[in-house]
């Protein structure tokens, strides 16, 4: 199995994966990236506004990008808030 590194970008902050994860197939790489995004968003969305983007950039052992996935959150008030 090959080693892949799953760097994250959360609202402009880059977190580099220095541990990596062994994956046997491209589908497993994709699945791991997809699993990471909701886990990151679950903790970050309530903390920071109504427009946020979360990205996972997967790199191979040589540091070459092989897959990228982005999850975007956008909230919109449909009526004025009570205190405005």
C-alpha positions as CSV (number, residue, x, y, z in Angstrom):
1,X,0.0,0.0,0.0
2,X,1.1,3.5,-0.8
3,X,1.3,6.4,1.8
4,X,-0.8,9.5,1.2
5,X,-0.9,12.8,3.0
6,X,-4.1,14.7,3.6
7,X,-3.4,18.4,4.0
8,X,-6.4,20.6,5.0
9,X,-7.2,24.2,4.3
10,X,-9.8,25.7,6.6
11,X,-10.7,29.3,5.9
12,X,-7.2,30.1,4.6
13,X,-5.3,28.2,7.3
14,X,-3.2,25.4,5.9
15,X,-2.6,22.3,8.1
16,X,0.0,20.0,6.7
17,X,-0.4,16.2,7.4
18,X,2.9,14.9,8.6
19,X,1.7,11.4,9.5
20,X,0.0,10.2,6.3
21,X,-2.3,7.2,5.8
22,X,-1.7,4.0,3.8
23,X,-4.3,3.5,1.0
24,X,-4.5,0.6,-1.4
25,X,-6.6,2.1,-4.2
26,X,-7.5,5.5,-5.6
27,X,-11.1,4.9,-4.4
28,X,-9.8,4.6,-0.8
29,X,-7.9,7.9,-1.2
30,X,-11.1,9.6,-2.3
31,X,-13.1,8.0,0.4
32,X,-10.7,9.1,3.1
33,X,-10.7,12.7,1.8
34,X,-14.5,12.7,1.7
35,X,-14.7,11.4,5.3
36,X,-12.3,14.1,6.5
37,X,-14.4,17.1,5.2
38,X,-17.6,16.7,7.3
39,X,-15.5,15.9,10.4
40,X,-13.6,19.2,10.0
41,X,-16.7,21.2,9.1
42,X,-18.7,19.8,12.1
43,X,-16.3,21.5,14.5
44,X,-15.6,24.7,12.6
45,X,-18.9,25.8,11.1
46,X,-20.5,26.9,14.3
47,X,-17.4,29.0,15.2
48,X,-16.9,31.2,12.2
49,X,-19.6,32.9,10.2
50,X,-21.9,32.0,7.3
51,X,-19.4,31.5,4.5
52,X,-16.7,29.0,4.9
53,X,-14.8,26.5,2.7
54,X,-12.9,23.4,3.7
55,X,-10.5,21.7,1.4
56,X,-8.5,18.4,1.6
57,X,-5.5,18.2,-0.7
58,X,-4.1,14.7,-0.9
59,X,-0.4,14.2,-1.8
60,X,1.5,11.0,-2.6
61,X,4.7,9.9,-1.0
62,X,6.7,12.2,-3.4
63,X,4.6,15.2,-2.4
64,X,2.7,15.4,-5.7
65,X,-1.0,16.4,-5.4
66,X,-3.2,13.5,-6.5
67,X,-6.7,14.5,-5.3
68,X,-8.5,17.5,-4.0
69,X,-12.0,17.9,-2.5
70,X,-13.8,21.0,-1.1
71,X,-16.8,21.3,1.1
72,X,-18.5,24.8,1.1
73,X,-20.9,26.1,3.7
74,X,-23.1,29.2,3.0
75,X,-25.7,30.4,5.5
76,X,-28.2,33.2,4.6
77,X,-30.7,35.0,6.8
78,X,-34.1,35.1,5.0
79,X,-35.5,37.8,7.3
80,X,-34.0,40.4,9.5
81,X,-32.7,39.2,12.8
82,X,-34.7,40.4,15.8
83,X,-31.9,42.6,17.2
84,X,-31.3,44.6,14.0
